[in-house]
Amino acid sequence: MPAPRGRATPQSSILNPESSLLRVITLNVNGIRSAARKGFYRWLAAQRADIACLQEVKAQEADLDATMRAPKGWHGRFSHAQKKGYAGVALYSRAEPDSVREGFGSREFDAEGRCLEARFGALSVISVYLPSGSAGPHRQAAKFRFLEQFLPHLAALKRSRRELILCGDWNIAHREIDLKNWRANRKNSGFLPEECEWLTRVFDELGYVDVFRGLNAKPEQYTWWSNRGQAWAKNVGWRIDYQIATPGIARRARRETIYKRRRFSDHAPLSIDYDWQLSRSAPAGLARGGRGAGRATRRAPAG
């Protein structure tokens, strides 16, 4: 539970004693080395974030330099795909997790590095990367197999009574509002009726919450743009990157930001601030600027 405001709390007992807001970022980097060359780590250092989830890192541990493994002040965890240059997810956190779990018990998809859970007290943050079916029927069939296997895992997570935030590229635009050319894409992977209905089950049957839509009901809020044509310039995009959460922490969401000033990949970072403090040990390296304990200060928007 969040620490009470206005009372001095020992530095070692909370992640960020100055702010009651937990900032969580998710981004499909479409190659972690490519994103690094485009300035992703410099941007991340300025975000005052607590947790960052990455997808499609397209690298194995031997491919990563020290900054990629664990940027200064962060702990880094990875679930690499066995296939070189493919898929893979990562999670950076200022606080060291209580525990980390790779995969979700699927022989086929755990080998692709698609799910990584980090536990911080009563909260789990999960970096997840659902398959894309756009490469052809064989990959769409694999995507449907993933959905079939992942739904029971989501149900089991919900039964654990933990607070959960699942961050990542779900490769599904849920509603017509979530992609520009929805009529032309009704028969394309990412907006197939079966995929949309599956995501509806996640929300309506399992009781998860689309946190972004709880804060922002506006159209044309996209997180991915094709590299073809003028999709980025004309904002012809899709919203396929989510923070999907259990109702308890979803109610604590206060601010959302899709960052589009600079591009690190074909996706945009999605940041959400939650009124939540992690009951965990102090972050890696020095505590941030020696901040005083117990003061509640709102953060500036991400960007």
C-alpha positions as CSV (number, residue, x, y, z in Angstrom):
1,M,0.0,0.0,0.0
2,P,1.2,3.6,-0.6
3,A,3.0,5.2,2.4
4,P,0.9,7.8,4.2
5,R,1.5,11.4,3.1
6,G,3.0,14.0,5.4
7,R,4.9,11.5,7.6
8,A,8.6,10.9,7.6
9,T,9.4,7.5,6.1
10,P,12.9,5.9,6.2
11,Q,14.7,6.3,2.9
12,S,15.2,2.5,2.6
13,S,11.5,1.7,2.9
14,I,10.1,3.3,-0.3
15,L,11.3,3.8,-3.8
16,N,10.7,7.5,-4.2
17,P,10.1,9.4,-0.9
18,E,9.4,12.7,-2.6
19,S,6.6,11.7,-4.9
20,S,3.5,9.5,-4.5
21,L,3.5,8.8,-8.2
22,L,4.9,5.7,-9.7
23,R,5.9,6.3,-13.4
24,V,5.8,3.3,-15.7
25,I,6.9,3.4,-19.3
26,T,6.4,0.8,-22.0
27,L,8.0,0.8,-25.5
28,N,8.5,-1.6,-28.3
29,V,12.1,-0.6,-29.2
30,N,12.2,-2.7,-32.5
31,G,15.8,-3.5,-31.7
32,I,17.4,-2.3,-28.5
33,R,20.7,-1.5,-30.2
34,S,18.9,0.6,-32.8
35,A,16.9,2.5,-30.1
36,A,20.2,3.1,-28.3
37,R,21.7,4.7,-31.4
38,K,18.6,6.9,-31.7
39,G,19.1,8.3,-28.2
40,F,16.6,6.2,-26.2
41,Y,18.8,5.9,-23.1
42,R,19.5,9.6,-22.9
43,W,15.7,10.2,-23.1
44,L,15.0,7.5,-20.5
45,A,17.5,9.1,-18.1
46,A,15.4,12.3,-18.1
47,Q,12.0,10.7,-17.6
48,R,12.2,10.3,-13.8
49,A,10.5,6.9,-14.3
50,D,10.5,4.1,-11.9
51,I,9.9,1.1,-14.2
52,A,10.4,0.8,-18.0
53,C,9.2,-2.3,-20.0
54,L,10.7,-2.9,-23.4
55,Q,9.6,-5.3,-26.1
56,E,11.2,-6.7,-29.3
57,V,14.7,-6.1,-28.0
58,K,16.1,-8.4,-30.8
59,A,19.2,-9.2,-28.9
60,Q,20.7,-11.8,-26.6
61,E,22.8,-11.1,-23.5
62,A,26.1,-11.2,-25.4
63,D,24.9,-8.5,-27.7
64,L,24.3,-6.0,-24.9
65,D,26.7,-3.5,-23.5
66,A,26.7,-2.4,-19.9
67,T,24.3,0.5,-20.5
68,M,21.8,-1.8,-22.1
69,R,22.1,-4.5,-19.4
70,A,21.5,-2.0,-16.6
71,P,21.5,1.8,-17.3
72,K,23.0,3.9,-14.5
73,G,20.7,3.8,-11.5
74,W,18.6,0.9,-12.8
75,H,18.3,-2.8,-12.4
76,G,17.9,-4.7,-15.7
77,R,16.1,-8.0,-16.3
78,F,15.7,-9.7,-19.7
79,S,13.9,-12.7,-21.3
80,H,15.8,-13.3,-24.5
81,A,14.5,-15.3,-27.5
82,Q,16.5,-18.4,-28.4
83,K,16.5,-17.2,-32.0
84,K,19.1,-14.5,-32.6
85,G,17.8,-11.0,-33.5
86,Y,14.2,-11.9,-32.6
87,A,11.5,-10.8,-30.1
88,G,12.6,-10.7,-26.5
89,V,11.5,-8.5,-23.6
90,A,13.2,-6.5,-20.9
91,L,12.3,-4.7,-17.7
92,Y,14.3,-1.9,-16.0
93,S,13.5,-0.8,-12.5
94,R,14.9,1.7,-10.0
95,A,14.3,-0.8,-7.2
96,E,15.5,-4.3,-7.3
97,P,12.5,-6.7,-7.6
98,D,11.6,-9.1,-4.9
99,S,11.6,-11.8,-7.6
100,V,11.5,-12.2,-11.4
101,R,9.8,-14.8,-13.5
102,E,10.5,-15.5,-17.1
103,G,7.8,-16.9,-19.3
104,F,4.3,-18.1,-18.5
105,G,4.7,-21.9,-18.9
106,S,4.5,-22.2,-22.7
107,R,7.2,-24.3,-24.3
108,E,6.6,-22.7,-27.6
109,F,6.4,-19.0,-26.6
110,D,8.7,-18.9,-23.6
111,A,11.5,-19.8,-26.1
112,E,10.6,-16.5,-27.9
113,G,11.1,-14.3,-24.9
114,R,7.5,-12.9,-24.6
115,C,6.8,-12.5,-21.0
116,L,8.8,-11.2,-18.0
117,E,7.2,-10.6,-14.5
118,A,8.9,-8.6,-11.8
119,R,7.4,-8.4,-8.3
120,F,7.6,-5.5,-6.0
121,G,5.7,-6.1,-2.7
122,A,2.0,-6.4,-3.6
123,L,2.5,-5.3,-7.2
124,S,3.7,-7.2,-10.3
125,V,4.8,-5.4,-13.4
126,I,5.0,-7.6,-16.5
127,S,6.6,-6.8,-19.8
128,V,4.7,-8.7,-22.5
129,Y,5.1,-9.0,-26.3
130,L,2.3,-10.7,-28.2
131,P,3.1,-12.3,-31.6
132,S,2.2,-10.4,-34.8
133,G,0.4,-12.4,-37.4
134,S,1.2,-10.0,-40.2
135,A,4.0,-12.2,-41.7
136,G,1.5,-14.7,-43.1
137,P,-1.0,-17.4,-42.2
138,H,1.6,-19.5,-40.2
139,R,2.3,-16.6,-37.9
140,Q,-1.4,-15.7,-37.5
141,A,-1.9,-19.4,-36.5
142,A,0.9,-19.0,-33.9
143,K,-0.7,-15.8,-32.7
144,F,-4.0,-17.6,-32.1
145,R,-2.1,-20.3,-30.2
146,F,-0.5,-17.7,-28.0
147,L,-3.9,-16.1,-27.3
148,E,-5.4,-19.5,-26.4
149,Q,-2.5,-20.2,-24.0
150,F,-2.1,-16.8,-22.5
151,L,-5.7,-16.2,-21.5
152,P,-5.6,-18.9,-18.7
153,H,-2.3,-17.4,-17.5
154,L,-4.0,-14.0,-17.2
155,A,-6.9,-15.6,-15.3
156,A,-4.4,-17.2,-12.9
157,L,-2.6,-13.9,-12.4
158,K,-6.0,-12.3,-11.6
159,R,-6.8,-15.0,-9.0
160,S,-3.5,-14.3,-7.2
161,R,-5.1,-11.1,-5.8
162,R,-1.9,-9.2,-6.6
163,E,-2.1,-5.8,-8.2
164,L,-0.8,-6.2,-11.8
165,I,0.3,-3.9,-14.6
166,L,0.9,-5.7,-17.9
167,C,2.9,-3.4,-20.2
168,G,3.6,-4.1,-23.8
169,D,2.9,-4.5,-27.4
170,W,-0.3,-6.6,-27.6
171,N,-0.4,-6.4,-31.4
172,I,-4.2,-5.8,-31.3
173,A,-6.1,-2.6,-31.8
174,H,-9.2,-3.2,-29.6
175,R,-11.8,-0.8,-31.0
176,E,-12.4,1.2,-34.1
177,I,-11.2,4.3,-32.2
178,D,-7.8,2.6,-31.8
179,L,-6.7,2.7,-35.5
180,K,-7.0,5.2,-38.2
181,N,-8.2,3.0,-41.1
182,W,-10.3,0.5,-39.3
183,R,-12.6,-0.3,-42.2
184,A,-9.7,-1.3,-44.5
185,N,-8.1,-3.4,-41.7
186,R,-11.0,-5.6,-40.6
187,K,-9.5,-8.6,-42.4
188,N,-5.9,-7.8,-41.3
189,S,-3.9,-9.2,-38.4
190,G,-4.2,-6.9,-35.4
191,F,-7.8,-6.0,-36.0
192,L,-9.4,-9.3,-36.8
193,P,-12.8,-9.9,-35.1
194,E,-11.4,-12.9,-33.2
195,E,-8.5,-10.8,-31.8
196,C,-10.7,-7.9,-30.8
197,E,-13.1,-10.3,-29.1
198,W,-10.2,-12.0,-27.2
199,L,-9.1,-8.6,-25.8
200,T,-12.7,-7.9,-24.9
201,R,-12.7,-11.1,-22.8
202,V,-9.6,-9.9,-21.0
203,F,-11.4,-6.7,-20.0
204,D,-15.0,-7.9,-19.6
205,E,-14.6,-11.5,-18.4
206,L,-11.3,-11.3,-16.5
207,G,-11.8,-7.8,-15.2
208,Y,-8.6,-6.1,-16.4
209,V,-8.6,-2.4,-17.2
210,D,-7.3,-0.6,-20.3
211,V,-5.6,2.1,-18.2
212,F,-4.9,4.5,-21.0
213,R,-8.6,4.6,-22.1
214,G,-9.6,5.2,-18.5
215,L,-7.7,8.5,-18.7
216,N,-8.0,9.4,-22.3
217,A,-11.1,8.8,-24.5
218,K,-9.9,10.9,-27.4
219,P,-9.6,9.5,-31.0
220,E,-6.3,9.4,-32.9
221,Q,-4.2,8.3,-29.9
222,Y,-1.8,5.9,-31.5
223,T,1.4,4.2,-30.5
224,W,2.5,2.5,-33.8
225,W,2.9,3.7,-37.3
226,S,3.8,1.8,-40.4
227,N,7.1,2.8,-42.1
228,R,5.3,2.8,-45.4
229,G,4.1,5.9,-47.1
230,Q,3.5,8.9,-44.9
231,A,1.9,7.1,-42.0
232,W,3.8,8.9,-39.3
233,A,3.5,12.3,-40.8
234,K,-0.2,11.9,-41.4
235,N,-0.8,10.1,-38.0
236,V,-2.2,7.1,-39.7
237,G,-1.5,4.8,-36.8
238,W,-2.7,2.1,-34.5
239,R,-2.9,1.9,-30.7
240,I,-1.5,-1.5,-29.9
241,D,0.7,-0.7,-26.9
242,Y,-1.0,-0.9,-23.6
243,Q,-0.8,-0.8,-19.9
244,I,-3.5,-3.3,-18.8
245,A,-4.0,-3.5,-15.1
246,T,-6.1,-4.9,-12.3
247,P,-8.8,-2.5,-11.1
248,G,-7.2,-1.5,-7.8
249,I,-4.1,0.0,-9.3
250,A,-5.9,1.1,-12.4
251,R,-8.0,3.4,-10.2
252,R,-4.7,5.0,-9.1
253,A,-3.7,6.1,-12.6
254,R,-3.4,9.8,-12.8
255,R,-1.7,10.9,-16.0
256,E,-0.9,9.3,-19.4
257,T,1.5,10.4,-22.1
258,I,2.3,9.1,-25.6
259,Y,5.7,10.6,-26.3
260,K,6.1,11.6,-30.0
261,R,8.7,14.4,-30.0
262,R,11.4,12.0,-31.0
263,R,11.3,8.5,-32.5
264,F,13.3,5.6,-31.1
265,S,11.4,3.0,-33.1
266,D,8.2,2.6,-35.1
267,H,6.4,2.6,-31.8
268,A,6.0,5.5,-29.3
269,P,6.7,5.3,-25.6
270,L,3.5,5.1,-23.4
271,S,4.0,6.5,-19.9
272,I,1.4,6.3,-17.1
273,D,1.7,7.8,-13.6
274,Y,0.1,5.9,-10.7
275,D,-0.6,7.1,-7.2
276,W,1.4,4.3,-5.7
277,Q,4.7,3.7,-3.9
278,L,6.7,0.6,-4.0
279,S,7.5,-1.0,-0.7
280,R,11.0,-1.9,-1.7
281,S,14.7,-1.3,-0.9
282,A,16.4,1.8,-2.2
283,P,17.2,2.1,-5.9
284,A,20.5,1.0,-7.5
285,G,23.3,3.5,-7.1
286,L,22.6,6.8,-5.2
287,A,19.1,7.7,-4.1
288,R,17.8,10.4,-6.5
289,G,19.4,13.7,-5.4
290,G,19.1,13.0,-1.7
291,R,15.4,13.9,-1.6
292,G,13.8,14.4,1.8
293,A,11.4,11.8,3.1
294,G,7.7,12.2,3.4
295,R,7.1,15.0,0.9
296,A,4.4,14.5,-1.8
297,T,5.3,16.4,-4.9
298,R,3.6,16.0,-8.3
299,R,5.8,15.2,-11.2
300,A,6.0,17.0,-14.5
301,P,4.5,15.1,-17.4
302,A,6.8,12.6,-19.2
303,G,8.7,14.1,-22.1
